[in-house]
Amino acid sequence: MKILLITGKLAEKDVRKYAKNANVYVVDIDVAAFITPSHLRNVEFNGYDLILVPGLTKDCDWEGFEREKGVKIRLGPIHAYDLKVVLENVENIEFSHKIPACRLLNVVKAKEVVDMVDPIETYRFKIGDVKVGGRMKVVAEIVNAIIPKDDLIQKIEYYKQNGADIIDLGIPLEFDANELKKAVKVAVDYCNALSIDTFNPKAIRIGVECGVDMVMSISYRNTEALDYIKDVAVVVVERDLEKLIKLMEKVREKTDKVIADPVLDAPLRVAESILRYYKFRKINPEIPLLFGVGNVTELVDADSVGINALLALIAEEIGVDLLFTTEASPKTIGSVKELRIATYMAKAAKVRNSPPKDLGLALLAIKDKVKYETQSMPENYVDAVENKKFIRDPLGDFIIWVVNGKIVCKHENLNIVGVNAKEIIDTVLANNLVSRLDHAAYLGRELKKAEIALKLKKNYIQDQEIDFGFY
C-alpha cells in the first residue's frame, strides 16, 4: 500500500522520523492542526492508496474532499510518535474521517477485548440474569438503601450505567420492615440481579420474599436465616477456612447457589487475607468466590483507580468470580466503572497470557503511558511575569461552581450551564458578557480548571488551584 502523510512545517522532522514505508508532504503552514482541504486542493495524489492527514484536523470535511480527489483520505494520529503503530496496522483497520487514527486503534482494540471476553460461556449458575463465571462480575452496594423511591432508582441507574452487574442493597442495623419491603420491591423492578446485604434474619426474610436474587451475608451469627432461603444465591462469610467449608455444606442443604467470602481485610492485613483466598481456591476450585474490594479502597487514602486495578488483577489470578464495592465516600467515586474496566483487562490478560497493557482499555487517570516529544526551548524568549494589577470588568463578574456533573457560570445578566470550558466561554462571548482581555483569559483558566475537576471527580473552588496531593 502506498501512503502519503500530510503535515506542517513544525512537525515535519518528527513525522519523517516515524514515516516508515510512507511518503511525506509538508504543507506551507507551521501548525499541522490548521491544515484544511484548501491547502491540498492542488496536490497530486495519483498513485497513492491512502492519504493520512493530521489527527487534529477532524473538523474539516475530509469525506467530501475524498470524493473530490478520488482517493482515500483519512485522519492519521494526533501525535507523530503514534505513526509507527498506525502504520503497522494500516492493512487491518479502516481509518476514519472523524476519529484520529490513534484513538480509533484504541476503540478497535477495546472492541476486540470485549468480543473475546464476553462470549466465554463457562459459568456455574446465574444470579438473576447474570452468569457467575467468565468475566468477573461487579457487585455494587447502595449503602443504607432504605431511601425515597426516586433516590433509590437514581442510584440504581447510576450504578448500572457505570457497569455494575449486580446491585446490592445495604440495610442499616435499624430499619422499618414496611420501608424495607418498599425498597426491595422498587429495586426488583429495576435490576437484572439484586442482592441484599445484611446479617439480620428478619431483613433476609423480607428480601427473599420480595424477590432478591442473592443474600449477603450468612455467617455463624445468623444461621437461623437459612430457614428463609429459597432458590437464591447465598454468600457465606467466614475467615476460618475449615469453618467456612462446614458452613457452606450447611447452606448447600438450602440452595445450590453458594458463594464463598473468606473476607478481604483492610490494610494492614490485606496480604494475609489474599492468602486465605488463594488457599481456599486450591482446596475448592469450583465454588464461586466474592472479593470485597471496597474493604480496601474505602480505608486507604490513595486514588481508587490504581487500587481497584491491582486488586482486580490479583482476584483474576486467584480465580475470583464477584468483585464487591461501593461508592460511599468521595475518594471511592468511580469505583464501579473502574472495576468494570479492570474485569475486562484482567480476563483478557489471562486469556492471552500476557500483561494487561495495550488493550485499548486502560485505567490511567493522571499519568500517561507515553511521553511525546516536544519542541525544544526557543533561543530567544522572555521570562513570564505575573501582572498582579486588578481592574474590574465593567460588564460584571462571574461566579463558577460545579454541581450534578455540570459547570455553572453565573453572571448578573445570565446563568450558563455546560460540561466543558469551551462551550461556556463561547456562550459568554456570544452574549457579550466580557469586555477585557485579562478578564476573558482569567475566565478561560477558571473554566478549564472546573472542567478538569469535573472529569477527575475532584472539588473545584474558584480562584484556588486543584489539589493534586503530593504533585
N, C-alpha and C positions, 0 to 999 in steps of 0.2 A: 504494500500500500504506500502510495506517495503522499506525503503530508507536508503542508505548509503552515508554519507557526507565525502568527501576526503579533507584533509587539511594538512598544515605543522605544525612544532613544535611551531612557534611563534604565530600562530593564534588559536592553539588548545583550549585555555581557552575560547576565545570569541565564537568559533564555538560550543563548548559544551553548553555554556550558552543559545544559541538560537536554539539548535538542538532538539526541541520538537518532540517527537514521531519518532525520526530518530537516527540511529547509526552513530558513527564517527570512521573513520580510519585515523590515523596520520602517514604520510609518514616521513621517517627519513631524513628530509630536513627542513631547517629553514623557507625559504620563499615559501609560497604555490604557488605563481605565477610561480615558476620554476618547478613545477611538470609536468612530461611528462608520456605518456603511459608506457615507460620502467620502471618507478617506481612502476607500478601497475600490471605488467605482471604476477607476481606470487601470487597476492592477490586473494583469493577465493571470488567470487561474487554470488555463488549459494544461492538461496532463496531470493535474492533482486529483486525488480521490477524496481528500479531506482537508478543509481549512479550519484551523483552530484559532479562534480569536480570544483575546484576554477574558478571563472569567468574570471580571467586574464590569463588563460592558453589557450586562444582561438586559438592560432597559431598552436596548436597540431592537429594531425589527429585523433580526438576523434570519428569521424564517422567510420573510418576503425577499430579502436580499439573496438568499439561497436560490429561490425560484428565478430571480432575475439573472443570476450568474450561471445557473445550471450546474452547480457543483455543491457538494455537501459542505455547509458552513455551520460550525457548532462552537459552543463555548468550551474553551480549554480551562485549565485550573486557574485559581486566583493567584497563587504564588508559583514562580518559576521552578522552585525546588520540587514541586509535585509533578512536574512534567515527566520525570523518569518513571513514575508509577503509572501515570496516564498513558504514556506511550507504550508501556509494557502490556497494557490492557486494551489497546486501541482496536484489536481484532475481535474482542469479546463483548464490547459494550456499545450500545447505540447512544451516542452523546446527544446532549440536549441544546435547544435554542434558549432555554430559560435558566437551567440549573448548571452552575460551574462544574466542570468535569471532576474536580476533586471531591465535591460534595456528592455528586451523582455516584461516584465509586463507592462512597460510604453507604449510600442508600441501597445500592445493588448488593454490597457485601452483607449489610444487615438483613436484607430480604433473604439472602442465601442461608444465613444462620437460622432465621425463623423457619424457613421452609425445611431445613434439615432437622430442627429440634421438634417442631410441633407434631409431625407425623409419628413420633415414637409412641407406639401404642401399648407397650408393656406396662400394665398397671394392676394394682392389687384389688382395689374396689373403688367405688365412687362415693363422694360426699356431695349429696345433691346431684348436680350435673357435672361436677368436677372430678376428673380422674386423678387418683392418687398414684403417681408413677410418672415416668418420663421426666419432663422438666419439673424441678421443684416448684411447688405451688406456694403463693404468698397468702398468709392469713393476716388480715388487718383488723386490729381491735379498735372498736369505738369505746373509749373509757367512759364509765358512768353513762351507759346508753339509755337510761330511762329519762328521756328529754322530750320536748314537744315534737309532734309528728313531723312538721316541716323541717325542723332542725335535724332530726334523725335521717330523713330522706336525703337532705343535702349532704350529710356526712357519708352516707352510703354511696351516693352518686360520685362524690369526690374520690373515694377510695377505688371505686370501680373504674373510673376514668383514668386513674393513675396505675392501674394494673393489678389490683387485688383480685385474687381468685376466690377467696372465701372471706366473708365478712363475719367478724366476731363481736358479739355484744358483751361488753364488760359490765357486770352487775355489781353495784355497790353493796357493802355489807348490810346496810339498812335499806329496805325497799318496800314499796306498796305493791301487793300482789296484783291488783287490778291494773295498775300502771305498767307493771312488767308485762302482763298479758297484752296490753295495747301495743307496747313497743315491739314485742316479738311478732305480733300479727302484722304490723306495718312492715317490719323488716322482711318477713317471709315473702311478701308480695314484690319486693324489690331486689331480692338476692337469688342467684342461681345455687348458692351454697351458703348456709347460715349456721353459725356456731354460737353457743352461749358459754360465757366464761365465768364460772362461779364454783365455789365449794359448797354452797348452800343447797341441801337436798330439795327444799321447797322450790327454790328457783329452778333447779334442774327439772323437777316435775313439771312446772309451768312451761318451761322451754320445750320439753319433749311433747307435751300435749298440744302446744300451739304450732308445732311443725318445724323445729330446728333440725338440722341435719347432722350436727356434731355437738358433743358435750365436752367442755373443758371446765373442770378437771376432776377426775376421780382419783382419790388417794385413800390411804388407810384411815383418814379422818372422816370420810363421808361415804363409806361403803354401803350404808343404808339407801343411798340414792340409786343404787343398782336396781332396786325394786321398780323404778320408773323407766328404766332403759328399754326402749322398743325400737329395734331396727334403725339405730342411729350410730354414727361413729363416736367412739369414746377415746379421749386422751387420758392415759394413765400416767400419773406423776409420782416419781419416787427416785431419790438419789441412789439408794442402796440397790444394786443390780439384782441381787437374789430376791429381795422383797418385791422389786418391780416385776420380775418374771412371774412370781407367785400371784401377785395381784392381777396381772394380765390374764392368767389362767382362770381366775375367778370371774373376771369381766367377760371372758370368752363364753361363759355359760349364758350370757345375756345377748351378746352380739358378736358377729364375726369381724366387725369393723373396729379393730383395736389398734391404737396408735400409742407408741411409747414416747414418753418425755422424761429422760434421765436428768433434766434440768441444766440448762446453760447458766452457770452462775455469773454474777457480776464480778468485775475485777476486784480483788486480785486472785480469784480462783478460776479464771477462765480456762487455763491450761489443764487443770485438774478435771474440770467438768467436760472439756472436749475429750479427754482421755476416757471418761466414762462412756461417752457416745461411741467412741471407737471400739471399746471393749464390748459394748452391747451389740454393735453391728457384727463383730466377729462371732459372738455367741449365737446371734439370731439374724441371719441375712435377709429375712422375709418381712418381719413386722415393720410397718412404716414408722419413721422417726419424725418427731417435731422438734425444731430447733428454735429456742426463744431468743432470737437476735436482739429484740428490744431490751432484754435484760442488760445488755452490754451498752448499746448506743445511748440509752437513757442515763447511764451512770458514768459516762466518760465525757469530759469537756473537750471533745475533739469533733471535727466535722463527721457527720454520719456517713457521708458518701464513701469514704475510704474504708471505714469500719464495716459497713454493710457489704462492700465488695469482697473484702478479705474473708469475712465470716461465711459468706455465701460460697466462696471457693472451697473453704475448709469443709463446709457442710456437704458439698458435692463429692469431695474426696471420701468422706465418711460413708455416704450413701443416705443422706437425709432426704425426706420427702416433702416436708412442710416447713416453711420459714415463717415464724410468728413475729409480728412487730406492731407497734402503734406509733402515732404521731402526737403524743400527749404533751410535748414541750416544743418550744420554738426550735431548739437545736436538732430535733428529730423530724422536723417538717421535710417532706420529700422522701422519707424512708421507704414508703411503699413503692414508689416509682423506681427508686434506686435498686431495691431488691428485685423488682420485676426484671429490670435490665440485667442485673447480676445473674439471675437464674438462666437466662439465655447464654450469657458469656460463659458461665461455668459449665453448662451442659455441652455447649459447642466445643469448649476446650477438651472436655472428657472424650467426646466422640472423635474429635480429630487427633487426640493425644498430642496436643501442642498447647503452649501458653495462651492465655486469653488476651491476645493482642491482635491488632489489625483485623478486627472482625466487622468493622463498620458500626459497631456498638461500643460505647465507652462510658466510663464514669469519671471523666476528668472535668472538674469544675473550675479550678483556679489555675492549675498548671497545664502547660501544653506538652504534647508528645514530641513535637519538632520545633526547633529554634530556627526560624527562617533568617536568611542572610539579609542584611540591610545596607543601605548606602553608607559610605564612610563619612567621617566628620568633614565638613567643608573647611577649606583653608582659611577663608575669611568669614568671620562671624562676630556678633556682639553677644555679650552675656545678657541673659534675660533679667530684667529688673521689674519688680512688682511696683505698680502705682497705687499707693495707699490712699490717694486723694479720692473722696467720695462726693459725687454730685448726683442728687436725686433726679430721676427721670420725671419730667413734668407730666407725662402721661400716666404716672402711677406706679405702684409696686405690685409684686406678686408674692403670694404665699403658696408653697408647694408641699404636698404630703402624699403618702402612698396609702391606699386603703382598698381592700377587697380585690387585690390583683390589678389595680389601676393607679395611674398617676393623676392627681388632682392639681391643677394650676389655677389658682384663684386670683382674679383681678377685680377691681371695684366695678368694672363695666361688664365682665364676662367670666364665667367659670368654665374652664376647659378640662375635659377628662379624656385620657388616652392611655396607651400601653407603651409608647416609645417617645423618646425626646423629639425626634424629627417631626412627627405628626403634630405634636403640641406646639413646637416653635413655629412650624409653618402656619398653624391656625392663629397664633399670636401675631405674626407678621401680616397675615391676610386681613386681620381685624384692626390693624394699626394701633396696637396696644403698647408699642415700644418706640422710642424716638432716638435714644442714644446708643451708639455702637458699644460702649462699655457695658451698658445695661443688657443689650442683646447677647453679648459674649458671656456675661455672668449667668443670664437665664439659660443659655445653652449648656453651660457647665453643670449647673444645678439639676437641670432636667436629665442630663446624661447620668449623673450620679444617682438620681432617683430610679432611672431605668435599670442601672446595674444592680442597685439594691433590690429592686423588684425581682429581677431574674435570679438573684442569689438568695432570695427569701431573707434578706437582712433588713435591719432597721435603717430608715432614711430620716435624717434630721437636717433641715435646711441650714446651710452655712457651716455644717460640720462634715469632716471627712468620714468616709465609710470606714468602720473599724475592721481591719483585716488581721487582728490579733498580733502575732509576732512578726508579720511582714512589715 
